[in-house]
Amino acid sequence: MAEQLNEYAGKATMEKITSLAKRRGFVFQSSEIYGGQNGAWDYGPLGIELKNRIAAAWWKEMTQLHDDIVGLDAAILMHPRTWEASGHVENFTDPLVDCKKCKMRFRADQIPEENLAAKKCPECGGELTDTRKFNLMFKTHIGPAEDTASIIYLRPETAQGIYVNYKNIIQSNRMKIPFGIAQIGKAFRNEIVTKNFIFRTCEFEQMEMQYFVKGGTDEEWFNEWRRRRWAYYEKLGVKMDHLRWHQHGPGELAHYAKDAYDIEYLFPMGWRELEGVHNRTDYDLRRHTEYSGKDMQYIDQDNNSERYIPYIIETSAGLTRNVLMILCDAYDEEQVADKGNDDDWRTVLRFHPSLAPVTVAVLPLMKKDGLAELAQDIRRELKEDFATDYDQAGAIGRRYRRQDEAGTPFCVTVDYQSKEDGTVTLRFRDSMEQIRVPKAELTSRLRQEIKEYKRTK
Ligand code: GAP
């Protein structure tokens, strides 16, 4: 306990988050038995549930709650001309320097200016190479011949799959501008520096929505989407004092953007980008017109068949980065004296119940006297409506702690009284309060608790 009473007591650090994630099966290092693969992570049983729920919350927000947005799942492998048109072959680069002595590789914009000017390695003092452009796209070959004709890229953003399909979707779904297309999927970037756990990785997932508008209305829609994306995180129950806006300066703007704002989150390592809202103008569709030779104009049937290339407002969030944000946001340690010992600490993930990997855990007080069977019956019933867990191993206090650490918002305990009067104990993760509830009312009570949940700590 003593080491917990140091300056980090009660606070989230990346070390604690990473270690909890591994210990509880949220995230494992990829190919760990071979020493790990840089920039790649595997999502374990709790991690995949959390990731799926974050994705589902975003999908519901973007599609179900917006009549003018439809979904898409485009292929990762796209025609290589796509990436010439999008500007990624030419512009999607980081400045790179290598140390000739220790062979370390750095992003030139992330080492001290004096080192760059003196060409001196910040690690070993050795000589640095000249700065060169390094393209972040993973290049591979398709088919049996490994020649230039067979080069193909792993997509570095999901957006382009939407642009090349925008006419298909207008035709098949009779969409009228303004309208949006949402997509969740993998993206790949050969990042030079991958650190901070799953924050920046080579393989990751994005949740992107491209909103097609008429030029001239783009700034209005840009502001509207900024407002909506901010409200989304508020609804998700994220600590709002941990979020802020950052507008891109002229040097930061991506090659396609006229204006861009990041929503930044205060991670344990500081303020970092969580999501970007971009005004991409008509850049992408113009370029695809030019490179494909296909007409990408929208024909406004309601306005004398007026033709124009739409502007695009993009909201682009990292799904895997959202997983990290939600883990950090939920992480808490508190000193509790519920066992008469005021040195007793608990680690608790205060997930919103709609995001928690397990919604309700059913725990028999004892394995014997029919309590385990009764608890399993109750679990079977709850399973139809909620993600459940069952645990009969060890002292009840320790079992509660295990569920707290996994972020399970509700525990149902079955005891001797349950056999007599059909009631169970419902324990709340955040307050640790316990109440008795007739087991027949559990489902409706849990539904109500989830709906009315407000984070208090
Ligand atoms: N389509 C626009 C686009 O891709 P971006 O700012 O490069 O814009 C959008 O990326 C979001 O994708 C970021 O805000 C971040 O959440 C996530 N992201 C980008 N690169 C990432 C990486 N290497 N690892 C994890 N997430 C990443």
Boltz pocket constraint, residues with backbone or C-beta under 6 A from the ligand:
constraints:
  - pocket:
      binder: B
      contacts: [[A, 156], [A, 157], [A, 158], [A, 159], [A, 189], [A, 191], [A, 198], [A, 199], [A, 200], [A, 201], [A, 202], [A, 203], [A, 204], [A, 205], [A, 206], [A, 208], [A, 273], [A, 274], [A, 275], [A, 276], [A, 314], [A, 316], [A, 317], [A, 318], [A, 319], [A, 320], [A, 321]]
      max_distance: 6.0
